[in-house]
Amino acid sequence: MAEINKIELRGAYKCIPYVVLAPGIALMLILNYYPIAQALFRSFFLWRGGEKATFVGLENFRELMADPAFKISMIHLLKLLSIRLVFIIFIPLFVAELIFELSYHKHLRRFFRVLYILPVVIPTIVILLIWQFIYDGSIGLLNNALKSLGFSYLTRDWLGSPETSLYAIAFISFPWVHPYLCALILLTCLAALQNVDREIFDVCKIDGAGGLIRFFKIDLGLILDQMKVMLILAIIMLIQDFIGILILTNGGPGYATMVPGVYLYQNAFYYARMGYACAIGIVIFGLVFTLTIIVRMLQAR
């Protein structure tokens, strides 16, 4: 009888982790997976939010594929990705290498590490409003700097001009384009370099492999696994990030800075086309998933 009780007690103890995890899993299903399932379901309906939904099949997707505004937004997204990925990946990696070289100056290394992480604590809206002032066409810091240097012919309304607005958005916070993501990549690269055996770097120094040679031949290979994860994370976050454009230009002037995230928001909350907005969201999800698979395939090679 005692043995049976012990077996039952052990079985009860084994259930405890599942009981503890159950509330978190339930919340994740409700708050994360249920909205995704609802978006997929509603994308097949003509739905205006509070009104009764009408099933239209693939009509939302057909309209989306023929929508010139959506096509323009996808082109703009790819342009922003190509510009920002260079800054977000290579600048933190370069800074991590510089900080790592201060390995024998611990206080100085700690100072620079904190210095580059500080932008994370600044609210995003503050950074955006500062750059809105910098780009202002009349009293902006950039135009005043150009006038002071004798380049008055280059001044313009940087966010209000269709020719420059998209590139002005791309260079916001340059070179620290995305404070949170850049800080995360910096810390990841720095941690990866610090975990490498110091003997490897000592051997490189003896063999005369320093600077760029060591970076490309040794360092990059040793931290490549961490860089794979960071690249995928950067692509996902940049595709989903549209808050800056929404606040500064709302996709304008015209469609000059329109991206899929802003177009989704406008269709959902300006025009009450919830079903169409869900279809846009599903396409964005498909884009993120496809790019992630492509990046992983290229990295495997």
N, C-alpha and C positions, 0 to 999 in steps of 0.2 A: 504493500500500500504506500509506504514511504517512497519507494522507487517511482511509483506512478506519479505521486505528487511532485517529485523532483523533475520528472520529464515534463509535466504540465507547466511547471514554473519556468523551466528553460524555454518552452514554447512561448510563454507569455512575454518573457524578456526579449525574445527575437522579434516580437511584434511592436515593441516600443519604438524603434527607429521609424517604422512606417506610420505609426500614430503621430509622431512628432513632425514628420514630413508632410502629412496629409493636408494641414491648413495651407502651407505654402504652395503645394501642388494645386490645390483647389483654387487659390487666388490667381495663380499663374494661368490656369485654364480659363478662368472667368475674364481676367483683365487682359491677357495676351492672345490666347488662341481663339477664344470666342469672337472677338472683333474681326480677326482675320477670316474666320469661317463666314461670318456675317457679310463681310465685304465681298467675298467671293460669291456668296448666294445673291446679294443685292445687285451685283454687277450685271445680272441677267434680267433686271427689271427696270421699267420706267418708274422711278420713285422720287418723290419730291419731299421726303421727310415725313411730315405729318399726314400726308394723303395716302390713299390706298395704292399699293404698288401694282403695276401691270406687267405681266411677264412679256418680254420682248426677245428673249433668246440672246443671240450674239449681236443684236442690233447696236448696242452701245460700243462694242469693240469694232464693228464695221465703221461706225461713224468716227470713232477715235482714229482709226488708221487713215481715214481720209481728211482728218481735221488739220488744216495748215498750221494753226496755232500750236498744236501738240507737236507737230514735226519740227517747227522752229524751236520749241522748248527743248526737245531732245538734242538738237544740234548745239544749243547753248550749254546744255548740261555736259556734253562731251568736251566742249572747249574749256569749261571751268575745271573739269576733271583733269584734263591734260596739263593745265597750268598749275593747279593747286597741288596735285600729287607730287610734282617735282619739288615744290617748296616743303611740303609736309613730310616727305620721306627723307630727302637728302640733307636739308638744313639741320634737323635734329640729330641725324647721324653724324654730320660734320661737327656739331657742337659737342656731342657725346665723346667723339674722338679727342677733341681739344681738352675737355674736362678730364678725360681718362689720363691724358699726358701729365696732368697735375697730381699724379698718384703719390708723389713724395711731398706734396704741399696740401695736407688734409684740410686745413682751415680754409685755404683759398678755393679748393675744390668744392667744399660744402657751400661757400659763399656763392659761387657761380651757379651751382645746382639750384639753390634757393632762388636766385635771381631769375633764372629761366622758367621756374615753375610759378612764380608770383602771378603772371597773367591769368592763371586758372581761377584765382579768387576774385577777379574783377568780373562783375556781372556782364553778360554778353550785350545787353542793351546799352550799357555805358560805353563799351568799345565801339559799338555801331554809331552812337550819337557823336562820339569824338571824330570818327572818320567821316561822318556826314558834314561836320564843320570843316574838316580838312579839305573835302571835295567841293565845298560851297562855291558857286560861281561868282559871287560878289565879294564876300569877306573871308573866303576860305584861305587856310594857311598855305596850301599848295600854290594857288594863284598868286598870293602875295610874295611867296618865295621866288616864283618865276619872274615876277615884275622886278624884284630887287636884284636879280641876276641878269637882267636885261633881256629876258625872253618873254616879253609881254605878248608877242604874237602867238604863243603857245597856250595862253590862258583860255579857259572855257568853263562851261558848266559841266563838270565831269560826270555827274550822275544824270544830268538832264539831256545830254547829247547822245543820240543813238549810236554814234561812231565810237564813243569812249565808255559808255555806261557799263557794259559787260566787263571790260577789262579793269575798270575802276573797282567793280565788285570783286573781281578775282584777286586784286592786290590789296584788299582790305587786311590790315594787320601785318602787312609784309614787313620782315620776313617770317614773323611768327603768325602765319595765316590762320591757324585754328589752335588757339591756346591750349585747350584741353588735350586734343589729339597730339599736338606737337610735344607737349610735356610728357604724355604717356609714351610716345615713341622714344623720346630722349632718355627717360628713366629705364625703359626696356633695353635699349642699346647699351646704356652705361652699365646696367646690371649684368648683361651678357658678357661685356668686355671684362668686367671685374671678376667674373667666374672662370675666366680662362687662366690656365696655369701660367704664372709669371715666367717660367723657364722658357716657354715658347717665344716670348718677346725678347728675352735675354739672348737666345740663340739667333734671332733675327738681327739683333744689334751687332752681334759678333760677326755674322755673315755680311753685314753692311746693307741689310734690307730695312730701310727706314722710310718714313714719310709715305708718299703715295704708293710705293712698291709694297710696303708692308700692309697698307690699307686694303689694296685690291687682291693681293696674294694670300694674306693671312686673316686679317680682321674680318673682312666681309664674308669669307667662307665660314668662320667660326660663329658668326651671329646670324647666319642666313635663315635658320629656322625661326628665330624671333621676328626677322624682317618679313617673312612670309605671312605670319599672323597679322602683323601691323599693316601690311599692304592691303590685305582683305578688309580689315577693320576700317582703314582709311577710305576705301572705295565705298563701303556701305554707309559710313557716316556722311561723306560728302554728297552722295546721291540723296540722302534723306534731309540734308541741311538746306532749308530754304528760308529760314527766319530772317536772315540778314537782307535778302532781296525783298521779302515781304514788307519789312519795315522801311527800307531805304527807297525803293522804287516801285514796289508792288507789281513787278514785271514790266514796267514801262522804262522809258517813254515808248508808247505803242507796245510792241512785243520785244523790245530790244534786250531786256533782261529776263524774259519769261523762261522759267524752268518748270519741269513737270510738277514739282511740289506746290509751287504757287498756282499753277493752273488747276490742280486738284482742289486747292483751298478756295479759289474763286468760284469754281463750278459748284462746290458743296455749299458755301455760305453766302455767296453773292447772288447766284442764279438758282439756288435750291435744286440743283440737278444731282441729287445724292447718288442715284444709280450710275450716272455717267462718271461721277467722281470716284465711286468704288471701282469702276472699270479702269480708270487711270491708276488707282492704287495697285490693282492687280498687275498691270503692265510694269509699274515701277518695281514691284516685288520680283517679277520675272526677270527684269533687267539686272537687279542686284544678284539674283541667284545665278544667272548666266555668266556675268562677269566674275563672280566668285569661282565658278567651275573653271572658266578659262584661265584665270590667274593660277589656280592650283595645278592645272595641266602644264602650263608653261614652267612653273616652278619645279614640277616633277622632272622635267627634262633637264 
